[in-house]
Amino acid sequence: MAYRGDMSGKFWWFLAGIGAGSVIALLWAPRSGRETRRYISRSVEGAGEYLTEHGQEIMDKGREFAGEAAHLVARGRKLARV
């Protein structure tokens, strides 16, 4: 069996990469912090309004999809027994 080494070192390099990427993203951001927070806030509000308006429709489609999936699984189990 091959030795994989210590994974903790790779984990810390991964975290360092995330940190460096975050700093670079903030420095190169096209908007100021206040504008970015305002943009994110408006986006979240818009998503909330969309879910409020269309939530029941989305849930109904999800239930329909789950029902069809359950039917297909049951059918597959029945065919596997044959």
C-alpha positions in Angstrom: 0.0 0.0 0.0 1.4 3.4 -0.9 2.1 5.9 1.8 0.1 9.1 1.4 2.0 11.3 3.9 0.7 13.8 6.4 -2.5 15.5 5.1 -2.4 18.3 7.7 0.3 20.1 5.7 -1.8 20.1 2.6 -4.8 21.3 4.6 -2.8 24.4 5.8 -1.6 25.2 2.3 -5.3 24.9 1.1 -6.3 27.4 3.8 -3.4 29.7 2.9 -4.6 29.6 -0.7 -8.2 30.5 0.3 -6.8 33.4 2.4 -4.6 34.7 -0.5 -7.4 34.4 -3.0 -9.8 36.3 -0.7 -7.3 39.1 -0.2 -6.7 39.4 -3.9 -10.4 39.3 -4.6 -11.0 42.2 -2.2 -8.2 44.3 -3.6 -9.4 43.8 -7.2 -13.1 44.2 -6.4 -14.9 46.6 -8.8 -17.0 48.1 -6.0 -16.3 49.5 -2.6 -17.2 47.5 0.5 -20.3 49.5 1.1 -21.5 49.1 -2.5 -20.7 45.3 -2.4 -22.7 44.9 0.8 -25.6 46.8 -0.6 -25.5 44.7 -3.8 -25.5 41.5 -1.8 -28.3 42.7 0.4 -30.5 43.6 -2.5 -29.7 40.2 -4.2 -30.7 38.4 -1.0 -33.9 40.4 -0.7 -34.7 39.7 -4.3 -34.2 36.0 -3.8 -36.4 36.1 -0.7 -39.2 37.9 -2.7 -38.9 35.4 -5.5 -39.2 32.4 -3.1 -42.1 34.1 -1.3 -43.9 34.5 -4.6 -43.0 31.1 -6.2 -42.2 29.0 -3.2 -45.4 26.9 -3.4 -44.9 26.2 -7.1 -41.3 25.2 -6.5 -42.4 22.8 -3.6 -45.1 21.3 -5.8 -42.6 20.6 -8.6 -40.2 19.1 -6.1 -42.9 16.8 -4.7 -43.9 15.7 -8.2 -40.2 15.0 -9.0 -39.7 13.0 -5.8 -42.8 11.0 -6.5 -41.6 10.2 -10.0 -38.2 9.2 -8.7 -39.8 6.9 -6.1 -41.9 5.3 -8.8 -38.8 4.7 -11.0 -36.9 3.2 -8.0 -39.7 0.9 -7.2 -40.0 -0.1 -10.8 -36.2 -0.7 -11.0 -36.4 -2.9 -7.9 -39.2 -4.9 -9.4 -37.2 -5.4 -12.6 -34.1 -6.4 -10.7 -36.0 -9.2 -9.0 -37.0 -10.9 -12.2 
